[in-house]
């Protein structure tokens, strides 16, 4: 890697200076420095202080003076810091030149850390009831970027997308279609996922405020969705598959791909939770509450001032964290895989996309589990993920087997919300699909692409339209991805 060339040159020349000053040979480090201390810093002076019986800053001064003869096109300056560190400043013009030359090579960034060991990255995991908004895109781009980095480090990376197709948000749009008269066909020119989110989901959620009896309808719909033989379940399946196809179109347009789609509805019916439930009881991770507000519930005891976490309600139904625990154990290969696999119905660019199914298929069994799993979920889920992490550590005796990669969610400033016709009371607002407080990812992409087309045509009057379109697409995607991870 290009920066490594800089580090190697500095290390070699520091060793040369040690020889020329007749200083002992020691094992020292050169590493990236904080911005105010140059580009690279070196700790060699601290390691020499005892043998030379001198202060680190005195040694730093001597080495700095000697190093002047080793300055090159790549290293423009070295300074002895009063603390005793040696700080090096790169010639950025030269370094940038090397970066540009290296970055166009196929092996740019490759380093063999992983040795082809398997690692699972799970990201996206959006309810299939609406279009992806810019908050979802942050998760998607962080997860995809992490997977790319790991692949460059020679890990065998498997990318999973958990499809929550049986939750309350799916029930909400089914209420809208079946009980509030929404057409199953979107208006001409509107994507189905946009229609489901912008119209059906938001307006159904508003109806709950004025028609409380709909809450009971929603509860019944949710129960029916979890019964694979019911007509509602079959209808919900057809709707969520259409929404998912639209969501994946958005992801593929942003150059994001997956290896496998895991459906929550199938995990529920697979029997995996029942196996994990028994294991949790055997290991005394779960306790049955005989009194108090959680009477007749199975709970995980909170630590310190944390509240106990209900895993199984008094009516016997599992809570959200139960599904998280089950899926985490599945990803780590701690449970026998009950699924069959089939290729997703649409062709994903550059990567075969599989999906789990409980139906019989003619396709061979696939393997998407690993001893190390990274789950990308925003920081609002940190407590739940901390519990899952601790449980997986007990299951595997490895505290690093399951990693929650947290990030801060995207918020709308009051000015941005106002420009979008939303009233947030002059305050920042978390994105909310239910309240209609969001910016769809497709809309942001379209805006960026349109602006790029205008600017490209203005500067390149003779450029062919297909070339303008390609440049505009690449700039729009690159801009959006960069903004999400910078």
BAFIRO-159029 format. One line per 5 residues: number of its first residue (from 1); their letters; for each residue x, y, z of C-alpha. Coordinates in steps of 0.25 Angstrom, whole numbers, plus 5000, padded with zeros to 4 digits. Layout:
BEGIN
NUM> a> X Y Z; ... $
//
This chain:
BEGIN
1> xxxxx> 5000 5000 5000; 5005 5014 4997; 5006 5019 5011; 5014 5007 5015; 5024 5011 5005 $
6> xxxxx> 5025 5024 5013; 5026 5017 5026; 5037 5007 5020; 5045 5018 5015; 5045 5025 5029 $
11> xxxxx> 5048 5013 5036; 5060 5009 5027; 5066 5023 5028; 5064 5024 5043; 5072 5011 5044 $
16> xxxxx> 5083 5017 5035; 5083 5029 5044; 5085 5020 5057; 5097 5013 5050; 5103 5027 5046 $
21> xxxxx> 5102 5032 5060; 5107 5019 5066; 5094 5017 5074; 5089 5003 5078; 5080 4995 5069 $
26> xxxxx> 5066 4995 5075; 5052 4990 5070; 5044 5003 5069; 5031 5007 5062; 5027 5017 5051 $
31> xxxxx> 5012 5020 5050; 5002 5030 5045; 5003 5043 5054; 4992 5052 5059; 4990 5064 5049 $
36> xxxxx> 4997 5074 5058; 5009 5065 5058; 5012 5063 5044; 5009 5050 5036; 5017 5040 5043 $
41> xxxxx> 5023 5039 5057; 5034 5030 5062; 5037 5026 5077; 5051 5021 5075; 5057 5032 5085 $
46> xxxxx> 5049 5026 5097; 5055 5013 5094; 5069 5018 5093; 5069 5027 5105; 5072 5016 5116 $
51> xxxxx> 5084 5011 5108; 5090 5025 5104; 5086 5031 5118; 5081 5043 5111; 5067 5049 5110 $
56> xxxxx> 5058 5045 5099; 5057 5060 5094; 5072 5061 5093; 5073 5048 5085; 5062 5053 5076 $
61> xxxxx> 5070 5065 5073; 5082 5057 5069; 5075 5048 5060; 5067 5059 5054; 5080 5066 5050 $
66> xxxxx> 5086 5054 5044; 5073 5050 5037; 5074 5063 5028; 5083 5056 5019; 5073 5045 5016 $
71> xxxxx> 5062 5055 5013; 5055 5051 4999; 5045 5054 4989; 5035 5046 4999; 5039 5052 5012 $
76> xxxxx> 5041 5067 5012; 5043 5070 5027; 5047 5064 5041; 5045 5070 5054; 5049 5066 5068 $
81> xxxxx> 5037 5069 5077; 5040 5074 5091; 5034 5061 5097; 5044 5052 5090; 5036 5047 5078 $
86> xxxxx> 5042 5049 5063; 5031 5055 5054; 5032 5053 5039; 5025 5062 5029; 5022 5056 5015 $
91> xxxxx> 5023 5063 5002; 5008 5062 4999; 5010 5065 4984; 5019 5053 4983; 5010 5044 4992 $
96> xxxxx> 4998 5048 4984; 5005 5044 4971; 5008 5030 4977; 4994 5028 4982; 4988 5032 4968 $
101> xxxxx> 4998 5022 4961; 4995 5011 4971; 4980 5013 4972; 4978 5009 4957; 4985 4996 4959 $
106> xxxxx> 4976 4983 4961; 4983 4980 4974; 4983 4994 4980; 4980 4992 4995; 4983 4977 4996 $
111> xxxxx> 4989 4972 5009; 4988 4957 5013; 4983 4959 5027; 4971 4949 5026; 4979 4937 5020 $
116> xxxxx> 4965 4934 5013; 4959 4932 5027; 4943 4933 5027; 4936 4945 5032; 4922 4949 5032 $
121> xxxxx> 4917 4963 5030; 4902 4966 5032; 4896 4979 5028; 4884 4987 5022; 4873 4978 5029 $
126> xxxxx> 4862 4988 5026; 4847 4984 5027; 4841 4982 5013; 4830 4991 5015; 4836 5004 5009 $
131> xxxxx> 4847 5010 5000; 4861 5011 5006; 4863 5025 5012; 4876 5032 5014; 4877 5027 5028 $
136> xxxxx> 4877 5013 5023; 4888 5016 5013; 4898 5020 5024; 4896 5006 5029; 4897 5000 5015 $
141> xxxxx> 4910 5008 5011; 4917 5005 5024; 4914 4990 5023; 4918 4990 5008; 4931 4998 5011 $
146> xxxxx> 4935 4989 5022; 4933 4976 5014; 4941 4982 5002; 4952 4985 5012; 4952 4971 5018 $
151> xxxxx> 4952 4965 5004; 4964 4974 5001; 4971 4968 5013; 4969 4954 5008; 4957 4950 5016 $
156> xxxxx> 4947 4941 5011; 4935 4950 5013; 4920 4946 5013; 4910 4957 5012; 4896 4955 5018 $
161> xxxxx> 4884 4963 5018; 4873 4960 5028; 4859 4962 5023; 4850 4965 5034; 4837 4961 5027 $
166> xxxxx> 4828 4958 5038; 4829 4970 5048; 4819 4981 5051; 4823 4990 5040; 4819 4979 5030 $
171> xxxxx> 4806 4978 5037; 4804 4993 5036; 4804 4993 5021; 4795 4980 5020; 4785 4987 5029 $
176> xxxxx> 4785 4999 5019; 4783 4989 5007; 4773 4980 5013; 4765 4990 5022; 4767 5004 5017 $
181> xxxxx> 4765 5002 5003; 4779 5005 4997; 4781 5000 4983; 4791 4989 4981; 4796 4997 4969 $
186> xxxxx> 4804 5010 4970; 4801 5022 4962; 4807 5023 4949; 4822 5026 4949; 4824 5023 4964 $
191> xxxxx> 4832 5011 4969; 4825 5001 4978; 4834 5003 4990; 4832 5018 4990; 4817 5016 4989 $
196> xxxxx> 4816 5006 5000; 4825 5015 5009; 4821 5029 5005; 4806 5026 5004; 4801 5013 5010 $
201> xxxxx> 4810 5012 5022; 4810 5027 5026; 4795 5029 5024; 4792 5016 5031; 4800 5020 5043 $
206> xxxxx> 4792 5033 5044; 4779 5025 5044; 4783 5018 5057; 4782 5032 5064; 4768 5034 5059 $
211> xxxxx> 4763 5020 5059; 4769 5012 5071; 4761 5000 5067; 4771 4998 5056; 4781 4994 5066 $
216> xxxxx> 4773 4981 5069; 4772 4979 5054; 4787 4981 5053; 4790 4970 5064; 4781 4960 5057 $
221> xxxxx> 4788 4963 5044; 4802 4961 5051; 4797 4947 5056; 4792 4943 5042; 4805 4947 5036 $
226> xxxxx> 4813 4937 5045; 4803 4926 5040; 4809 4922 5027; 4796 4915 5023; 4787 4927 5024 $
231> xxxxx> 4783 4936 5013; 4788 4948 5019; 4802 4942 5021; 4802 4938 5006; 4797 4952 5002 $
236> xxxxx> 4808 4959 5011; 4818 4950 5005; 4815 4955 4991; 4815 4970 4995; 4828 4969 5003 $
241> xxxxx> 4835 4961 4991; 4831 4973 4982; 4836 4983 4992; 4849 4976 4994; 4852 4975 4979 $
246> xxxxx> 4851 4990 4978; 4860 4992 4991; 4870 4983 4984; 4870 4991 4971; 4873 5003 4980 $
251> xxxxx> 4885 4996 4986; 4890 4990 4973; 4890 5004 4967; 4899 5009 4978; 4908 4997 4975 $
256> xxxxx> 4904 4989 4987; 4903 4974 4986; 4900 4962 4996; 4903 4947 4996; 4890 4943 5003 $
261> xxxxx> 4876 4948 5008; 4871 4942 5021; 4856 4943 5023; 4851 4945 5037; 4838 4938 5034 $
266> xxxxx> 4846 4925 5030; 4855 4926 5043; 4842 4927 5051; 4836 4914 5045; 4850 4907 5044 $
271> xxxxx> 4850 4902 5059; 4863 4910 5062; 4857 4918 5073; 4852 4906 5080; 4866 4900 5080 $
276> xxxxx> 4873 4913 5085; 4862 4915 5096; 4865 4901 5102; 4880 4904 5101; 4878 4918 5108 $
281> xxxxx> 4870 4911 5119; 4880 4900 5121; 4892 4910 5122; 4883 4918 5132; 4884 4931 5123 $
286> xxxxx> 4869 4932 5124; 4861 4932 5137; 4846 4930 5139; 4840 4942 5146; 4830 4938 5157 $
291> xxxxx> 4826 4951 5161; 4826 4966 5159; 4823 4974 5146; 4830 4962 5137; 4822 4951 5144 $
296> xxxxx> 4822 4938 5136; 4832 4944 5126; 4846 4938 5123; 4856 4949 5125; 4871 4952 5124 $
301> xxxxx> 4876 4959 5137; 4881 4973 5135; 4894 4977 5140; 4896 4988 5150; 4885 4998 5148 $
306> xxxxx> 4880 4992 5135; 4866 4986 5135; 4863 4972 5132; 4861 4969 5118; 4849 4961 5114 $
311> xxxxx> 4852 4950 5104; 4839 4942 5104; 4826 4949 5108; 4816 4943 5118; 4807 4939 5107 $
316> xxxxx> 4818 4931 5101; 4822 4940 5089; 4837 4943 5087; 4841 4958 5087; 4850 4964 5077 $
321> xxxxx> 4863 4960 5084; 4860 4946 5083; 4860 4947 5068; 4874 4954 5069; 4880 4943 5078 $
326> xxxxx> 4875 4932 5069; 4880 4939 5056; 4894 4942 5063; 4895 4927 5067; 4891 4923 5052 $
331> xxxxx> 4902 4932 5046; 4912 4927 5055; 4909 4912 5051; 4904 4909 5065; 4892 4902 5060 $
336> xxxxx> 4889 4892 5049; 4885 4899 5037; 4870 4895 5034; 4869 4903 5021; 4870 4900 5006 $
341> xxxxx> 4875 4910 4997; 4871 4916 4983; 4876 4927 4974; 4869 4940 4976; 4859 4942 4964 $
346> xxxxx> 4866 4955 4959; 4880 4955 4954; 4889 4963 4963; 4901 4970 4957; 4915 4963 4958 $
351> xxxxx> 4911 4954 4970; 4902 4942 4971; 4891 4945 4981; 4885 4933 4989; 4873 4933 4998 $
356> xxxxx> 4868 4923 5009; 4856 4915 5008; 4849 4904 5015; 4843 4898 5002; 4850 4887 4994 $
361> xxxxx> 4860 4892 4983; 4869 4886 4973; 4881 4895 4977; 4892 4890 4986; 4893 4894 5000 $
366> xxxxx> 4901 4907 5003; 4909 4911 5014; 4909 4925 5019; 4914 4923 5034; 4927 4927 5040 $
371> xxxxx> 4934 4927 5054; 4934 4943 5053; 4922 4951 5050; 4921 4966 5049; 4907 4972 5050 $
376> xxxxx> 4905 4986 5045; 4893 4993 5054; 4892 5007 5058; 4896 5011 5073; 4881 5012 5077 $
381> xxxxx> 4882 4997 5077; 4894 4996 5086; 4888 4991 5098; 4881 4979 5091; 4894 4976 5083 $
386> xxxxx> 4902 4976 5096; 4893 4965 5101; 4894 4957 5088; 4909 4959 5088; 4911 4954 5103 $
391> xxxxx> 4902 4942 5100; 4910 4938 5087; 4923 4939 5096; 4917 4929 5105; 4913 4920 5094 $
396> xxxxx> 4926 4920 5087; 4936 4924 5099; 4941 4934 5089; 4938 4949 5093; 4941 4954 5079 $
401> xxxxx> 4933 4944 5071; 4921 4954 5070; 4924 4968 5068; 4914 4979 5067; 4918 4991 5058 $
406> xxxxx> 4911 5003 5063; 4909 5016 5056; 4901 5029 5059; 4888 5030 5051; 4886 5041 5041 $
411> xxxxx> 4877 5053 5046; 4870 5063 5038; 4874 5078 5042; 4862 5087 5044; 4866 5095 5031 $
416> xxxxx> 4867 5082 5023; 4853 5077 5028; 4847 5091 5025; 4852 5090 5010; 4846 5077 5009 $
421> xxxxx> 4833 5082 5014; 4834 5076 5028; 4831 5083 5041; 4841 5078 5052; 4838 5090 5062 $
426> xxxxx> 4851 5096 5059; 4859 5084 5064; 4867 5073 5058; 4859 5060 5056; 4863 5046 5055 $
431> xxxxx> 4858 5039 5042; 4844 5032 5044; 4837 5024 5033; 4825 5024 5041; 4824 5039 5043 $
436> xxxxx> 4828 5042 5028; 4841 5049 5033; 4851 5044 5023; 4858 5046 5010; 4857 5034 5000 $
441> xxxxx> 4871 5029 4995; 4866 5029 4981; 4862 5043 4981; 4876 5048 4987; 4883 5039 4976 $
446> xxxxx> 4874 5046 4965; 4876 5060 4970; 4892 5057 4970; 4891 5051 4956; 4883 5062 4950 $
451> xxxxx> 4892 5073 4956; 4904 5065 4950; 4898 5064 4936; 4896 5079 4936; 4910 5082 4940 $
456> xxxxx> 4916 5072 4931; 4909 5077 4919; 4912 5091 4922; 4927 5088 4922; 4927 5078 4911 $
461> xxxxx> 4918 5082 4900; 4922 5071 4890; 4922 5059 4900; 4912 5048 4895; 4900 5046 4904 $
466> xxxxx> 4903 5032 4908; 4917 5036 4913; 4910 5048 4921; 4900 5038 4927; 4911 5029 4931 $
471> xxxxx> 4920 5040 4938; 4907 5046 4945; 4904 5032 4950; 4918 5030 4956; 4919 5044 4962 $
476> xxxxx> 4905 5042 4968; 4908 5029 4974; 4922 5033 4979; 4917 5046 4985; 4906 5038 4993 $
481> xxxxx> 4916 5027 4997; 4926 5037 5002; 4917 5046 5010; 4912 5033 5017; 4925 5029 5022 $
486> x> 4934 5041 5023 $
//
